[in-house]
């Protein structure tokens, strides 16, 4: 089962108050179609919708089960309301593009609306995949902007994009998607999602540090190789006597320890000669050696 299916199964089992049923049904049927028909591949969503209709309006919706035509051939569940149609359409605000204020009058109802939205037309990538992605597909630009505005009340940074004949509202940031799962009260999904996200972030940070360290090592080796070439040029040109005694000592140890860093070189010289020299001291003497090499090249 996909991660989207797992989240929908968890959300479909949540207990809700009676006042939330109309709000959730409103978004379920609005995003599926403007008539009283809901089409879903998730059996838990179908059962939840059937129960809410029965509890709220005292009628039994008609459920049809068909074999899907996609490559996975999942079952498709079609829930249709054929009683009290005009009353229910008006009650769920399906006769207008944007729902009335009473549908999402407070935060509790707004969460219920977003819950129905996700159950109807939402999908979310498994955090194990290469990218984080949460999306909703709707059929109208004004409605897409309305949904995006409601999501951004929670600072989810959602955006709207046209996709063929529909409009996609999407969220890309990992932390924001985790926040959306909390809005749904899908706490098992949150635990799974955050565990994977933290693991991936830690792994990426470790890789960046390793790459940075490797880049520093490569840079140090290239710099040391260049210093060795300059010292060899000075020797071949007979210019070693142009260096003072301290610079000659540094040149000698650089040739002896070709891959050592300046810090390592300063420690080696201090130990073997008995004369303490700092990394900065080695650097300044190397700089004078390099300056002489450049003059000899000219």
N, C-alpha and C positions, 0 to 999 in steps of 0.2 A: 504494500500500500504506500502511496506517495505521502510526503510530509503534509501536504494540503489535506489529504483524506484523514490523516491522524488528528490534525487540529480540528477539523470539522466534526469528527466523531466525538472528541472531547467536549467541544462547545455544545454539540447537540444534546449532551446529557446533563447540561447545567440546569438547575432549578431556577425558575424565574417567577416573579410576582405577576399577578393577573393583569396589572396595569401595563406591563411590558409586552404582553402578547400582541396587542393591536399594533404597536410600534414595530415589533420584529416582523410580523406578518406583512406590514406595509412595505418594508424594504425587501422582503423575500419576493413578493409578487411584483413589485415595481421594477426590480432589476431583472426578473425573469421574463416578464411580459406585462403589458398593460391590461390584459384580460385576467381572468381568475384561473390561471394555469401556471403551475410551477413544474419545471423539468430539471431533474437532478440525477447524477450518477451515484449519489451517496444515500444509502438506505437509512442511515441515522437521521439525515436531514429530512427525508421524506416522512419518517415516523414522527419527528418533532412537529413538522408542519401539520400533519394530520391531527395530532393530539391538540395543538393550539386551536385549530379551527373548531374541533369538537367542543373543547372546553369554553371557548369564547362565544361561539354562535349557536352551539347546540345542534349542529348538523354534521353529517358524515360526508367528507369529501370523497370523490371517486378517484381511486388509485389504479393506474394502468402500468403494468411492467412489461418492458420490451427488451429484446436483445439489441445491444448497440451495434453500429455498423463500422466503428473505428477498429484499428488493428488489435486492440485489447479485448474488444467485444464485451465490454462491461454492460451490466443491466442498466437500463434507463427507467427512472420512476417518474411518472406523470401524475401530478395531483391536480384535480379540477374541482372547482366549486360550482355546483349547479342549482343550489338553493339560495334564496335571499341575495341574489347576485347584485341587484342595484343598491341595496342597503350596505352590503359588504364593500362594494367598490367605493361608495361615498365615505364609509367609515374608515377605510384604509387609504383614502386620498388618491385612489388610482385614476380618478377622473381629472387629475391635474398633474402637471409636469414636476413641480416641486411640492413636497408635502406641506400641509398646514403646520403652523407653529405648535399646535397641541400634540402633534406626533412626536416631536423632539423638544418638549417643553423644559426639560431639565437634563442634568448630566446623566442620570440613571436611564432616561429614555434615549438620550443620544447614544449611549453605549449599546443599548438594545438595538437601535437602528443600525449601527455599524456591525453589530453581531449578525443581524439578518443579511446585511449587505455581503459580508464575507461568506456566509453559508450559501448565498445564492450565486454570486459571481466572483468570489475572491479566490486567489491562488497565491501560494508562497513557496519559494524554493527551499529545499532542504539545505540547512547551513553547511552540510558536508560538500555541496557542489561548489563550483569555482566562483560563483557570484551570489550576492544577497539580493533578493528581489521579492517584493510584495506588489500585487496588482489586482485591479478590479476592472472588468470590462462592462461598459454601459452603452446605451444606444443614442444618447443625446448629449450635446456639448454643454448646454446649460445645467443639466443634471450632473454631468461630470465635474463641472466647476463647483457646484453646490456640495458634492461629496468631498472634493479636495479641500474646500474651505472648512468643512466639519472635521476632517482629519487633522488639519493644521491648527485647530483649536488646541490640540495636544502636541503642537510643535513637531509634527512628523515629517515636515518638509516634502509633502506630496506634490506631484506635478501631473499635468494632463497632457496626453499625447494622442493624436489621431492615428488609428490603426484600421486601415481598410474602411469598412462601413461603420465601425464602432469607435469608441473613445476609451483610452486606457488611463486610469488613475494609478500612479505607481509610487513606490517608496524604495529607495536604494540603500540607505544607510543601515548598517547592521544594528546599531543601538536603537534606531527608530522602529525597526521591525520588531525588536524585542519589546519595546514599549507598547506597540499595537497588540501583541499577544497578551500583555498584561491588561490592556483595555478590555479584551475579550474574556478575561479571567481564565485563560487557558494555561493554568499554572504548570501542568505536566509538560506541555509544549515549551513553556518558558525555560524550565530547568534544562531540558534537552538542548534547546536552542542556545542558551547562554553557555552551557558546558562546551559545546562545539565551537562557538564563537570565540570564547576565551582561549581555547586550545589553539585555534587557528591564528589568533592574534599573537599569542606567545611564540608559536612556531615561526610566524612571519618576522617577528622582532628578532628572534634568534638568528634567522637566516640573514637579516639585514646587518646584524652585528658581526656575524661571521664574514659576510661579504666585505664589510668595512674594514675588519681586521686583516683580511686577505689583501685588500687593496693597499693598506698601509704597509704590509710586508713587501708586496711587489714594488711599491714606491721606494721603500728603504733599500731594497736590493738593487734597483736601477740606479739610485743615487750613489750607493757604495761602488758599483761597477764603474760609474763615470769617474769617481774619485780615484780609483785604481788606475784607470786609463790615463788620467792626467799626471799621476805620479810617475807612471812608466814613461810617459812622454818626456817629463823633466829629466829622468835618468838617462834616456836615450839621447837627449840633447846636451847632456853634460852639465845641466843646470842645477844639480842637487846642492852644490856649494853655495848657490845663491840664497838658499834657505838657511835660517838660523838653526841653532842646535835643537831647540824645542820643536820647531816645525819638522826637522828631519826625523825626530823621534816619532812624531805623529804619523809621518809618511811611512816610516818603517813598520809601525804596528798596523797601519791600514793595509799594507801589502801582505802582512802576515795573517791578519784576520779580515778577510775580504767581505764577509757577509755580516759582520757585526754591526749593530746600531751604534750611533755616537755615544749613547749612554753606556753600552757594554764596552766600547772601546776605551772610554774614560776610566772605567773600573779596572780594566785589564792593565792599562798603562800605570795607574796609581799603585796597583799591587806589585807589578813586576819591576817597576823602577824605584818604588819607594817615595816618589814625588807625587803628591795628590794633584789631580787635575779634574776639573768638572766637565760636564758635557758641553757647557758653553765655551770653555777653554779649547776643547777639541774642535768645536765648530769654527771658532775664529781662526785657528791655525789651518784648518782644512780650507777655509775661505782664502787665506793668503797663498796656499799651495795652488788653488784653482786659479787665482789671479795671475800667478807666475806662469802657469801652463798656458793661459790664454795669450800672454805676451810672447811666449816662445813660439806659439802657433803662427802669430803674425810675422 
